[in-house]
Amino acid sequence: MNPIVTVQEAVTAFADFMEPTAAELDAIELEMPAILADVDLIDAQIIALNHKPNELDTRRVRRAFGRVLAVRRELANRAADDMAGGAA
């Protein structure tokens, strides 16, 4: 019979190396508006699923989807501007 042992030491031994770098944290902060817009869209969709959808639910989901598209467009344009800024 084999004893059950924990591998906690092996899992936590590399915890310091698994922390996000400053560049990764900056990228997350840059994309935070898109993340929050996605969360708002999901919230609106969940609200619409909890009962019989009505006109208010439709508008709420449409508005949230519009915000997602606007934020994604802004991020894409910012990325394109950053790439074009280095060209001569």
N, C-alpha and C positions, 0 to 999 in steps of 0.2 A: 504494500500500500504506500502510495506516494503522499508525503505531507503537502498541504497547501501552504505556499509561502507568498509573501508579497514582494513585488519588484519595485517598491516605492523609491528605493535608492537609485535604481537604474533610470527611472522615469524623471526624477527631479535632479539628477546629476547634471543634465544638460539644460536646465531651466534658464540659466543666465544667457545661454547662446540663443534661446528661442524668443527673447524679447525683441519687439520691433525696433528697427533702427530709426534714427531721426528722419531719414529720407522717407521711410515707410509711413511714419506718423504724419509727416508733411503731406504726403499723397492722400492719406485718409482725411486730413483736415480740408484739403482742396476739394475732395469729393463729398464732403459732409452735406452740402445743400442737396445734392442728388440723392443721397441716402435718405435724408429727411423727407424729400418729395416722394420717394418710393414708399416710405412708411405711411405718409398721408394717403397715398393712393390705395395701399392695402387696407388701411383703416376704413376708407370710404367704401371699398368693396365688401369688407366684412359687415359693415353696417347695413349695406344693401342686401346681403345674404340673410341677415337675422330676421327679416320680415318681408312681407310682400312689397317689392320695389315700387316706389312712387316717383313722381316728377322731381321731388327734392333729392332723392337718392341719385337719380340720373344726372342731375346738374352737379351734385357733389362729386360723383365719379368723373364726369367730364372735366370739371374744373381741376381736380387733382391730377388727372392725366395731362391736361394742358400745362400744369406746373412742372410735371416730370419732363415733358418735351422741351419746355423753355430752359430748364436748368441743364438738361443734357446738351441742348444747342449751345448754350453759353460755355459749357466746359469744352465742347468740341471746337468752338471758335477760338477759345483761349489757347487750346493746344495747337491749333493751326497757326495762330499768331506767333506762338513761341517757336514753332518750327520755321516759319517764314522769316523771323527776325534774324536768324543767323545766315541767311542766304545773301549773296552780294550780287 
